């Protein structure tokens, strides 16, 4: 039988129980507080905390998983829903592999995969996990956190797409492009940069591109400073070297690249190769300059021919009815010879000038060139001519004499460039010139005959090349030329609607390339001049002589009167019309100067033609027959006489027209 506890013992037991209860209550309160703190901590973490097992089941997922996926967190935590139910099928294999790799290393891992929500939305997750093992190395559980990285993945995708588009733009750009860092080191080169300049990114690691010529370094540095200082795109023309040393004309467009904080992190540079554009512009400017010089040369030649006409006319008057025994005969013939030499000079100027083409005919240039080659080699035996001819060369419509002059001038030029003898290569080809090729030359595209003439001589530098076609420019010693040979070559080819181009380097010889428009049909030119005989012809008809130069009208009147004609003179087109109306039934022929102020020769002819449709007109000019003169002839004018002319030539021209 048990002994009952005493009152004191019961009191002590009660006190012990109260104390134990109090301790338990404190522990429970502490646990609740700790649990609440843990719950709040997990709740407020940006990540989703979990504890799971290797079979993809989860013992604990915090409630944020439910908000993210829509699946009941209790069903997940009770293993009714596993991670395999959440992860997108395509990502399961890579997730498994990450886990396997972690087992072989430090048991920690980071993996990314997609999960599908209850509504079908896809979320990107990053898992940071740790595998916990027992003392025997067996997996007990896995714990870690999940981060929703969907926004980051979308941003990365947008950035990737942007970079892809930007790279496509860079790589499709027909211009070279470079992306530099702030130290001026290239970080990216597009394919066209490598193609044009030759360097690769591998060649340039850690260093600047060595392609800025010394004379361009100052302007380049100034533009870079301006770019970083004002942070606005800069554009300028400059020059750059290729890896193999070729110098290119470049147009640069540069812009700043900024980082996420709007701080400059480098620059992107677009380099447009304008070498060909500059070359074409130079050609065009050269052609325009030569056109202007040609117009000036034509005007000088015209005025000079008028002066020669006055001298020739007076010499003819003084020589009239004088024979070789007259004491003044020899001096007067010398004057005529000097006039002839002056006329040859102006003919070269007219050959260069606009509208300086003479009578033309259809021909095969192979025959003309072969004949000229034979004649040249007879006198210059130290020159060996190598010939290559197009078999079925297209026909051209040219002035035979002027083309022969072109060939002779080029051959003489080559001979003088090869003082010890050398080789001359002559070739003809049929060629089609497109719009791009002819653009700087102001001719029409189509079929052309090309003549190539190349010598093995001393060649020319760039400065000389820029001026070789200018009148009176020469590099020859005194007495070896006055600088009209190549000028007349240029003018003749230009006036035939053709192109002449030249390539030369000092010590490497010179090549001239001539392009003349080909024709498809045979044609001939009317109004060919008839060569004068030795006999002066006379007449008794009335002639109206029209010229704005008093000197010319005076000498012209005297020459005509010596020939037996009755002469009326007019100093302008308007005066000529008035005189013709008054003496309509008396005047048999009108001699009109082509270039006059007010009404010019063509306009005067048209007005006279309205008065008398059967009027006979002889056109006179210090210019050549081509251009405006030919237009007047095509409208029915009966003849043309080139100033300066002597009394014999004038007499035959007059009878040729009057006797039609």
C-alpha positions as CSV (number, residue, x, y, z in Angstrom):
1,X,0.0,0.0,0.0
2,X,1.3,3.3,-1.1
3,X,2.1,5.9,1.3
4,X,0.2,9.1,0.7
5,X,2.4,12.1,-0.1
6,X,2.5,14.7,2.5
7,X,1.1,18.1,2.0
8,X,4.5,19.6,1.7
9,X,5.4,17.1,-1.0
10,X,2.2,17.8,-2.9
11,X,3.0,21.5,-2.7
12,X,6.5,21.0,-4.0
13,X,5.2,18.8,-6.9
14,X,2.7,21.4,-7.8
15,X,5.4,24.1,-7.8
16,X,7.6,21.9,-10.1
17,X,4.7,21.3,-12.4
18,X,3.9,25.0,-12.6
19,X,7.6,25.7,-13.3
20,X,7.7,23.1,-16.0
21,X,4.5,24.4,-17.5
22,X,5.9,27.9,-17.5
23,X,9.1,26.7,-19.1
24,X,7.1,24.8,-21.7
25,X,4.9,27.8,-22.4
26,X,7.9,29.9,-22.9
27,X,9.4,27.4,-25.2
28,X,6.2,27.1,-27.2
29,X,6.0,30.9,-27.4
30,X,9.6,31.1,-28.5
31,X,8.9,28.4,-31.1
32,X,5.9,30.3,-32.4
33,X,7.8,33.5,-32.5
34,X,10.7,31.7,-34.3
35,X,8.3,30.0,-36.7
36,X,6.6,33.3,-37.4
37,X,9.9,35.0,-38.0
38,X,10.9,32.2,-40.4
39,X,7.5,32.4,-42.2
40,X,7.8,36.2,-42.5
41,X,11.4,35.8,-43.7
42,X,10.5,33.2,-46.3
43,X,7.5,35.2,-47.3
44,X,9.5,38.4,-47.9
45,X,12.4,36.8,-49.7
46,X,12.5,37.6,-53.4
47,X,13.1,33.9,-54.0
48,X,10.9,30.8,-53.5
49,X,12.3,28.5,-50.8
50,X,11.9,24.8,-51.1
51,X,13.0,21.4,-49.7
52,X,12.6,18.3,-51.9
53,X,13.9,14.9,-52.9
54,X,15.7,13.3,-55.7
55,X,12.5,11.8,-57.0
56,X,11.3,15.4,-57.9
57,X,8.8,15.5,-55.0
58,X,8.7,18.5,-52.7
59,X,8.2,18.5,-48.9
60,X,8.1,22.2,-48.6
61,X,7.5,25.0,-51.1
62,X,6.6,28.5,-49.8
63,X,3.3,29.9,-50.8
64,X,4.8,32.2,-53.5
65,X,4.9,29.1,-55.8
66,X,1.1,29.1,-55.7
67,X,1.0,32.8,-56.7
68,X,3.4,32.1,-59.5
69,X,2.0,28.9,-61.0
70,X,-1.6,28.8,-59.8
71,X,-1.1,25.3,-58.4
72,X,-2.2,24.6,-54.8
73,X,0.8,24.7,-52.6
74,X,-0.6,22.1,-50.3
75,X,-0.9,19.6,-53.2
76,X,2.7,20.3,-54.1
77,X,3.9,20.0,-50.5
78,X,1.9,16.7,-50.1
79,X,3.6,15.3,-53.2
80,X,0.5,15.2,-55.3
81,X,2.2,17.5,-57.8
82,X,5.9,17.0,-58.5
83,X,8.5,19.2,-60.1
84,X,8.2,17.0,-63.3
85,X,4.6,18.3,-63.5
86,X,5.8,21.9,-63.5
87,X,9.0,21.8,-65.7
88,X,8.5,22.2,-69.5
89,X,9.2,18.8,-71.1
90,X,12.0,20.2,-73.3
91,X,13.9,21.4,-70.3
92,X,13.7,18.2,-68.1
93,X,16.7,16.5,-69.6
94,X,19.1,19.5,-69.1
95,X,17.8,19.9,-65.5
96,X,18.6,16.2,-64.8
97,X,22.1,16.6,-66.3
98,X,22.8,19.6,-64.0
99,X,21.8,17.5,-61.0
100,X,24.0,14.6,-62.1
101,X,27.0,17.0,-62.5
102,X,26.4,18.4,-59.1
103,X,26.6,15.0,-57.5
104,X,30.1,14.6,-59.0
105,X,31.4,17.9,-57.7
106,X,30.5,19.9,-54.6
107,X,26.8,19.0,-54.5
108,X,25.7,22.5,-55.2
109,X,24.3,23.6,-58.5
110,X,22.7,26.4,-60.4
111,X,20.3,25.5,-63.2
112,X,17.8,27.3,-65.4
113,X,14.6,25.9,-66.8
114,X,11.1,26.9,-67.7
115,X,7.9,26.0,-65.8
116,X,4.4,26.1,-67.0
117,X,1.7,27.7,-64.9
118,X,-1.8,26.3,-64.4
119,X,-3.1,28.7,-67.1
120,X,-0.3,27.7,-69.5
121,X,2.0,30.8,-69.0
122,X,5.7,30.0,-69.2
123,X,8.1,31.3,-66.6
124,X,11.8,31.1,-66.6
125,X,13.3,29.9,-63.2
126,X,16.8,29.9,-61.9
127,X,17.4,27.3,-59.2
128,X,20.2,27.5,-56.7
129,X,20.3,24.2,-54.9
130,X,22.4,22.1,-52.5
131,X,22.3,18.3,-52.2
132,X,22.4,17.1,-48.6
133,X,23.8,13.6,-48.0
134,X,24.0,11.3,-44.9
135,X,27.2,9.9,-43.4
136,X,27.1,7.1,-46.0
137,X,26.9,9.5,-48.9
138,X,23.3,8.8,-49.7
139,X,21.1,11.7,-50.7
140,X,18.8,12.7,-47.9
141,X,17.2,15.7,-49.5
142,X,17.7,18.8,-51.6
143,X,17.1,22.4,-50.5
144,X,17.5,25.7,-52.2
145,X,15.7,28.6,-53.7
146,X,14.0,29.5,-57.0
147,X,14.2,32.9,-58.7
148,X,11.7,34.0,-61.3
149,X,14.0,35.3,-64.1
150,X,11.4,35.6,-66.8
151,X,11.8,39.4,-67.1
152,X,15.6,39.0,-67.3
153,X,15.2,36.3,-70.0
154,X,12.9,38.5,-72.0
155,X,15.3,41.4,-71.7
156,X,18.1,39.1,-72.8
157,X,16.1,37.9,-75.7
158,X,15.3,41.5,-76.7
159,X,19.0,42.4,-76.4
160,X,20.0,39.3,-78.3
161,X,17.5,40.1,-81.1
162,X,18.7,43.7,-81.1
163,X,22.3,42.6,-81.3
164,X,21.4,40.2,-84.1
165,X,19.7,42.9,-86.0
166,X,22.6,45.3,-85.4
167,X,25.1,42.7,-86.5
168,X,23.1,42.0,-89.6
169,X,23.1,45.7,-90.4
170,X,26.8,46.0,-89.8
171,X,27.6,42.9,-91.9
172,X,25.2,43.9,-94.7
173,X,26.6,47.4,-94.8
174,X,28.5,47.9,-98.1
175,X,30.8,50.3,-96.2
176,X,33.6,49.4,-93.8
177,X,32.6,49.8,-90.1
178,X,34.6,49.8,-86.9
179,X,33.5,49.8,-83.3
180,X,36.2,51.3,-81.0
181,X,36.6,51.4,-77.2
182,X,37.5,54.7,-75.5
183,X,41.2,53.9,-75.9
184,X,40.8,53.8,-79.7
185,X,41.2,50.0,-80.0
186,X,38.9,48.2,-82.4
187,X,36.4,45.9,-80.8
188,X,34.5,44.9,-84.0
189,X,35.2,45.0,-87.7
190,X,32.5,44.3,-90.2
191,X,33.4,42.0,-93.2
192,X,33.6,44.9,-95.6
193,X,36.3,46.6,-93.5
194,X,38.4,43.4,-93.7
195,X,37.7,43.2,-97.4
196,X,38.7,46.8,-98.1
197,X,41.5,47.5,-95.6
198,X,42.9,44.0,-95.1
199,X,43.2,43.8,-91.3
200,X,41.3,41.4,-89.1
201,X,40.4,41.8,-85.5
202,X,43.0,39.2,-84.6
203,X,45.7,41.3,-86.3
204,X,44.8,44.4,-84.2
205,X,44.3,43.0,-80.7
206,X,45.3,45.6,-78.1
207,X,46.5,48.2,-80.6
208,X,45.2,50.9,-82.9
209,X,44.6,50.4,-86.6
210,X,47.7,51.8,-88.3
211,X,45.9,53.3,-91.3
212,X,45.9,57.0,-90.7
213,X,48.4,58.8,-92.9
214,X,50.7,61.3,-91.2
215,X,49.0,64.3,-93.0
216,X,45.6,63.2,-91.7
217,X,46.5,62.6,-88.0
218,X,45.8,66.2,-86.9
219,X,42.4,66.5,-88.5
220,X,41.5,63.0,-87.2
221,X,42.5,63.8,-83.7
222,X,40.5,67.0,-83.8
223,X,37.4,65.3,-85.0
224,X,37.6,62.6,-82.3
225,X,38.0,65.3,-79.7
226,X,35.0,67.1,-81.1
227,X,33.0,63.9,-81.1
228,X,33.7,63.1,-77.4
229,X,33.3,66.7,-76.3
230,X,30.0,67.5,-77.9
231,X,28.7,63.9,-78.3
232,X,27.2,64.6,-81.7
233,X,28.0,62.7,-84.9
234,X,30.9,64.1,-86.9
235,X,31.4,63.8,-90.7
236,X,34.5,64.6,-92.7
237,X,36.5,63.6,-95.7
238,X,40.0,62.2,-95.2
239,X,42.3,59.5,-96.5
240,X,43.2,56.1,-95.1
241,X,45.8,53.4,-95.9
242,X,45.1,49.8,-96.6
243,X,47.2,47.0,-95.2
244,X,49.1,46.7,-98.5
245,X,49.8,50.5,-98.6
246,X,47.1,51.7,-101.0
247,X,45.8,55.2,-100.2
248,X,42.0,55.5,-100.3
249,X,39.8,58.7,-100.2
250,X,37.4,58.1,-97.3
251,X,34.3,59.9,-96.1
252,X,33.9,59.2,-92.3
253,X,30.8,59.3,-90.2
254,X,31.4,58.7,-86.5
255,X,29.0,58.5,-83.5
256,X,29.4,58.0,-79.8
257,X,28.4,54.7,-78.1
258,X,27.0,55.1,-74.5
259,X,26.7,52.6,-71.7
260,X,23.6,52.2,-69.5
261,X,24.6,55.2,-67.5
262,X,24.9,57.4,-70.6
263,X,28.6,57.5,-70.3
264,X,30.6,57.3,-73.5
265,X,32.1,53.8,-73.9
266,X,33.5,54.1,-77.4
267,X,32.5,55.1,-80.9
268,X,31.2,53.5,-84.1
269,X,32.8,54.7,-87.4
270,X,31.5,54.2,-90.9
271,X,34.2,54.6,-93.6
272,X,32.8,55.2,-97.1
273,X,35.3,54.6,-99.9
274,X,34.9,57.6,-102.1
275,X,38.1,57.0,-104.1
276,X,36.2,56.2,-107.3
277,X,33.8,59.0,-106.7
278,X,36.6,61.5,-106.3
279,X,38.3,60.2,-109.4
280,X,35.0,60.6,-111.4
281,X,34.5,64.1,-109.9
282,X,38.1,65.0,-110.9
283,X,37.4,63.7,-114.4
284,X,34.2,65.6,-114.6
285,X,35.8,68.8,-113.3
286,X,38.7,68.2,-115.8
287,X,36.3,67.8,-118.6
288,X,34.4,71.0,-117.6
289,X,37.7,72.8,-117.3
290,X,38.8,71.6,-120.7
291,X,35.4,72.6,-122.1
292,X,35.8,76.1,-120.8
293,X,39.4,76.3,-122.1
294,X,38.2,74.9,-125.4
295,X,35.6,77.6,-125.8
296,X,38.2,80.2,-125.0
297,X,40.6,78.6,-127.4
298,X,38.0,78.6,-130.1
299,X,37.3,82.3,-129.5
300,X,41.0,83.1,-129.7
301,X,41.4,81.1,-132.9
302,X,38.4,82.9,-134.4
303,X,39.8,86.4,-133.6
304,X,43.3,85.4,-134.6
305,X,42.0,84.1,-137.9
306,X,40.2,87.5,-138.5
307,X,43.6,89.2,-138.0
308,X,45.2,86.8,-140.3
309,X,42.4,87.4,-142.8
310,X,43.3,91.1,-142.8
311,X,47.0,90.4,-143.4
312,X,46.3,87.7,-146.0
313,X,43.8,89.9,-147.8
314,X,46.1,92.8,-148.0
315,X,49.0,90.5,-149.1
316,X,46.7,89.1,-151.8
317,X,45.9,92.6,-153.0
318,X,49.5,93.5,-153.2
319,X,50.4,90.3,-155.0
320,X,47.6,90.7,-157.5
321,X,49.0,90.9,-161.0
322,X,52.6,90.8,-159.7
323,X,55.0,88.1,-161.0
324,X,58.1,86.6,-159.5
325,X,60.3,89.4,-160.9
326,X,58.6,92.1,-159.0
327,X,61.0,93.5,-156.2
328,X,58.3,93.0,-153.5
329,X,57.1,89.6,-154.7
330,X,59.4,87.5,-152.4
331,X,58.6,89.5,-149.3
332,X,54.9,89.3,-150.0
333,X,55.0,85.6,-150.5
334,X,56.9,85.3,-147.2
335,X,54.0,87.2,-145.6
336,X,51.6,84.6,-147.1
337,X,53.8,81.8,-145.8
338,X,53.8,83.3,-142.3
339,X,50.0,83.7,-142.5
340,X,49.8,80.0,-143.5
341,X,51.9,79.0,-140.5
342,X,49.7,81.1,-138.2
343,X,46.7,79.5,-139.8
344,X,48.2,76.0,-139.0
345,X,48.5,77.2,-135.4
346,X,44.9,78.3,-135.2
347,X,43.8,75.0,-136.9
348,X,45.4,73.2,-134.0
349,X,43.5,75.5,-131.6
350,X,40.3,74.8,-133.5
351,X,41.1,71.1,-133.3
352,X,41.1,71.5,-129.5
353,X,38.2,73.9,-129.4
354,X,34.6,73.0,-129.2
355,X,33.1,72.5,-132.6
356,X,36.5,71.9,-134.3
357,X,35.6,68.8,-136.3
358,X,36.0,68.9,-140.1
359,X,34.4,66.9,-142.9
360,X,33.7,63.3,-141.8
361,X,33.3,60.0,-143.6
362,X,32.5,56.4,-142.6
363,X,35.6,54.3,-142.3
364,X,37.3,51.3,-140.6
365,X,39.9,52.6,-138.3
366,X,42.1,49.5,-138.6
367,X,43.1,50.6,-142.1
368,X,43.8,54.2,-141.0
369,X,46.0,53.0,-138.1
370,X,47.9,50.4,-140.2
371,X,48.7,53.1,-142.8
372,X,49.9,55.6,-140.2
373,X,52.0,52.9,-138.4
374,X,53.8,52.1,-141.7
375,X,54.5,55.8,-142.3
376,X,55.8,56.4,-138.8
377,X,58.1,53.3,-138.6
378,X,59.8,54.4,-141.9
379,X,61.1,57.5,-140.2
380,X,61.5,56.3,-136.6
381,X,63.1,52.9,-137.1
382,X,64.2,52.8,-133.4
383,X,60.6,52.4,-132.4
384,X,59.0,48.9,-132.7
385,X,55.2,48.9,-133.1
386,X,53.3,45.9,-131.9
387,X,49.9,45.7,-133.5
388,X,46.7,43.9,-132.4
389,X,43.5,44.5,-134.3
390,X,39.9,43.6,-133.7
391,X,38.9,41.3,-136.7
392,X,35.5,42.8,-137.4
393,X,36.0,46.3,-136.1
394,X,32.9,48.4,-136.1
395,X,32.7,51.4,-138.4
396,X,33.1,55.0,-137.2
397,X,32.2,58.4,-138.8
398,X,35.3,60.6,-138.4
399,X,37.4,63.2,-140.1
400,X,40.2,61.0,-141.6
401,X,42.7,63.8,-141.6
402,X,42.1,64.7,-138.0
403,X,42.3,61.0,-136.8
404,X,45.6,60.8,-138.7
405,X,46.7,63.9,-136.8
406,X,45.7,62.3,-133.5
407,X,47.7,59.2,-134.2
408,X,50.7,61.2,-135.4
409,X,50.7,63.4,-132.3
410,X,50.4,60.4,-129.9
411,X,53.2,58.6,-131.8
412,X,55.5,61.6,-131.7
413,X,54.7,62.1,-128.0
414,X,55.6,58.4,-127.4
415,X,58.8,58.7,-129.5
416,X,59.9,61.7,-127.5
417,X,59.3,59.7,-124.2
418,X,61.6,56.9,-125.5
419,X,64.8,58.8,-126.6
420,X,66.8,55.6,-126.9
421,X,64.0,53.8,-128.7
422,X,61.4,51.4,-127.4
423,X,58.2,49.6,-127.9
424,X,54.8,51.0,-128.9
425,X,51.7,48.8,-128.5
426,X,48.7,49.6,-130.6
427,X,45.4,47.8,-130.3
428,X,41.8,48.2,-131.4
429,X,38.7,46.7,-129.9
430,X,34.9,46.8,-130.1
431,X,33.5,47.8,-126.7
432,X,30.2,48.6,-125.1
433,X,30.3,51.5,-122.6
434,X,27.7,51.7,-119.9
435,X,26.2,54.6,-118.1
436,X,28.6,54.3,-115.1
437,X,31.7,54.4,-117.4
438,X,30.6,57.4,-119.5
439,X,29.2,59.5,-116.6
440,X,32.2,61.8,-116.2
441,X,32.8,62.2,-119.9
442,X,29.3,63.6,-120.9
443,X,28.8,61.3,-123.9
444,X,26.1,58.7,-124.6
445,X,26.5,55.0,-123.6
446,X,26.6,52.4,-126.3
447,X,28.9,50.9,-128.9
448,X,32.4,52.3,-129.2
449,X,35.6,51.5,-131.0
450,X,38.6,51.6,-128.6
451,X,42.1,52.5,-129.7
452,X,44.8,51.7,-127.1
453,X,48.3,53.2,-127.6
454,X,50.9,52.3,-124.9
455,X,54.6,53.2,-124.9
456,X,57.5,51.9,-122.8
457,X,58.8,55.4,-122.2
458,X,59.6,57.5,-119.2
459,X,56.0,58.0,-118.0
460,X,54.5,61.0,-116.2
461,X,53.9,62.0,-112.7
462,X,50.4,62.9,-111.4
463,X,50.9,66.7,-111.7
464,X,51.8,66.4,-115.3
465,X,48.9,64.0,-116.0
466,X,46.5,66.7,-114.7
467,X,47.6,69.2,-117.3
468,X,48.7,67.3,-120.4
469,X,45.6,68.2,-122.5
470,X,45.8,72.0,-121.7
471,X,46.8,74.2,-124.6
472,X,50.4,75.5,-124.5
473,X,51.3,73.2,-121.5
474,X,54.5,71.3,-122.4
475,X,57.3,69.6,-120.6
476,X,59.4,69.5,-123.7
477,X,62.6,71.4,-124.3
478,X,62.5,74.6,-126.2
479,X,62.0,74.0,-129.9
480,X,60.4,70.5,-129.5
481,X,56.8,71.7,-129.2
482,X,54.5,74.5,-128.1
483,X,52.0,72.4,-126.2
484,X,49.2,72.1,-128.7
485,X,49.7,68.5,-129.8
486,X,47.9,66.7,-127.0
487,X,45.4,69.6,-126.7
488,X,44.4,69.2,-130.3
489,X,44.2,65.4,-129.8
490,X,41.8,66.0,-126.8
491,X,39.7,68.4,-128.8
492,X,39.5,66.2,-131.9
493,X,38.3,63.2,-130.0
494,X,35.9,65.3,-127.9
495,X,34.5,66.9,-131.0
496,X,33.9,63.4,-132.5
497,X,31.7,62.6,-129.5
498,X,34.4,60.4,-128.1
499,X,36.5,59.9,-125.0
500,X,40.3,60.0,-124.4
501,X,41.8,58.8,-121.2
502,X,45.3,58.4,-120.1
503,X,47.2,56.3,-117.5
504,X,50.8,56.8,-116.6
505,X,53.3,56.4,-113.8
506,X,56.8,57.8,-113.6
507,X,59.2,55.3,-115.1
508,X,56.4,52.9,-116.2
509,X,55.4,54.3,-119.6
510,X,52.1,55.8,-120.7
511,X,48.9,54.5,-122.1
512,X,46.3,56.5,-124.1
513,X,42.8,55.1,-124.5
514,X,40.6,56.5,-127.2
515,X,36.9,55.6,-127.5
516,X,35.0,56.7,-130.7
517,X,31.3,56.1,-131.2
518,X,30.6,53.3,-133.6
519,X,27.8,53.5,-136.2
520,X,25.5,50.8,-137.5
521,X,24.9,52.1,-141.0
522,X,27.0,53.6,-143.7
523,X,26.6,57.3,-144.4
524,X,28.5,60.1,-146.0
525,X,28.7,63.8,-145.3
526,X,27.6,66.4,-147.9
527,X,29.2,69.7,-148.7
528,X,32.7,68.4,-149.2
529,X,35.0,71.1,-150.3
530,X,36.5,71.3,-153.7
531,X,40.2,71.9,-153.8
532,X,41.2,75.1,-155.6
533,X,43.1,75.1,-158.9
534,X,46.0,77.4,-159.6
535,X,43.9,79.8,-161.8
536,X,42.1,82.7,-160.3
537,X,38.5,82.9,-161.6
538,X,36.6,86.2,-162.2
539,X,33.0,87.4,-162.4
540,X,30.8,90.4,-162.9
541,X,27.9,89.7,-160.5
542,X,26.9,91.8,-157.5
543,X,27.9,90.4,-154.1
544,X,26.8,91.5,-150.7
545,X,29.7,91.0,-148.2
546,X,28.7,90.9,-144.5
547,X,31.1,91.1,-141.6
548,X,31.1,93.1,-138.3
549,X,34.9,93.7,-138.6
550,X,35.7,96.9,-140.6
551,X,39.1,95.5,-141.5
552,X,37.5,92.4,-143.0
553,X,34.8,94.2,-144.9
554,X,37.3,96.6,-146.3
555,X,39.8,93.9,-147.5
556,X,36.9,91.7,-148.6
557,X,35.5,94.5,-150.8
558,X,38.8,95.1,-152.4
559,X,39.4,91.4,-153.1
560,X,36.0,91.0,-154.7
561,X,36.4,94.2,-156.8
562,X,39.8,92.9,-158.0
563,X,37.9,89.8,-159.2
564,X,35.5,91.9,-161.2
565,X,32.5,91.8,-158.9
566,X,30.3,94.7,-157.9
567,X,30.4,94.8,-154.1
568,X,28.0,95.9,-151.4
569,X,29.1,95.7,-147.7
570,X,27.2,95.4,-144.4
571,X,28.6,95.6,-140.9
572,X,25.8,93.6,-139.2
573,X,23.1,91.1,-139.9
574,X,20.3,93.7,-139.6
575,X,22.0,96.0,-142.1
576,X,22.5,93.1,-144.5
577,X,18.8,92.4,-144.5
578,X,17.9,96.0,-145.2
579,X,20.5,96.2,-148.1
580,X,19.3,92.9,-149.5
581,X,15.6,94.1,-149.5
582,X,16.7,97.3,-151.4
583,X,18.8,95.4,-154.0
584,X,16.9,92.1,-154.2
585,X,17.1,91.8,-157.9
586,X,20.7,92.9,-158.2
587,X,22.5,90.7,-155.6
588,X,23.6,87.3,-156.9
589,X,25.5,86.1,-153.8
590,X,25.8,87.0,-150.1
591,X,29.0,86.2,-148.1
592,X,28.1,86.1,-144.4
593,X,30.4,86.0,-141.4
594,X,29.1,83.3,-139.0
595,X,30.0,85.1,-135.7
596,X,28.5,88.6,-135.4
597,X,26.9,90.6,-132.5
598,X,23.1,91.0,-132.7
599,X,21.9,88.7,-135.5
600,X,24.6,86.1,-136.1
601,X,25.3,84.4,-139.4
602,X,22.8,81.7,-139.0
603,X,20.0,84.0,-137.9
604,X,20.9,86.4,-140.8
605,X,20.7,83.5,-143.2
606,X,17.3,82.5,-142.0
607,X,15.9,86.0,-142.4
608,X,17.4,86.4,-145.9
609,X,15.9,83.0,-146.8
610,X,12.5,84.3,-145.8
611,X,12.9,87.2,-148.3
612,X,14.2,85.1,-151.1
613,X,14.0,81.3,-150.9
614,X,16.4,81.0,-153.8
615,X,19.1,83.1,-152.3
616,X,22.7,81.9,-152.7
617,X,24.9,82.3,-149.6
618,X,28.6,81.5,-148.8
619,X,29.3,81.3,-145.1
620,X,32.7,82.6,-143.9
621,X,34.2,82.0,-140.4
622,X,37.3,81.9,-138.3
623,X,35.8,78.8,-136.8
624,X,35.7,75.4,-138.5
625,X,32.9,73.9,-140.6
626,X,31.6,71.8,-137.8
627,X,29.0,72.8,-135.1
628,X,27.0,75.9,-135.9
629,X,28.4,76.3,-139.4
630,X,27.4,72.7,-140.3
631,X,23.9,73.4,-139.0
632,X,23.6,76.4,-141.3
633,X,24.8,74.3,-144.2
634,X,22.3,71.7,-143.4
635,X,19.5,74.3,-143.6
636,X,20.5,75.1,-147.3
637,X,23.5,77.4,-147.2
638,X,25.5,76.7,-150.3
639,X,29.1,76.8,-149.1
640,X,31.7,77.5,-146.4
641,X,35.0,79.2,-146.6
642,X,37.5,79.1,-143.7
643,X,39.3,82.3,-142.7
644,X,42.0,83.3,-143.5
645,X,41.5,82.8,-147.3
646,X,43.5,84.2,-150.2
647,X,42.1,85.6,-153.4
648,X,42.6,82.4,-155.3
649,X,40.6,80.3,-152.9
650,X,37.9,83.0,-152.6
651,X,37.5,83.2,-156.4
652,X,36.9,79.4,-156.7
653,X,34.5,79.3,-153.8
654,X,32.4,82.1,-155.3
655,X,32.2,80.5,-158.7
656,X,31.4,77.1,-157.1
657,X,28.3,78.6,-155.4
658,X,27.3,81.0,-158.3
659,X,27.5,78.3,-160.9
660,X,25.3,75.8,-159.1
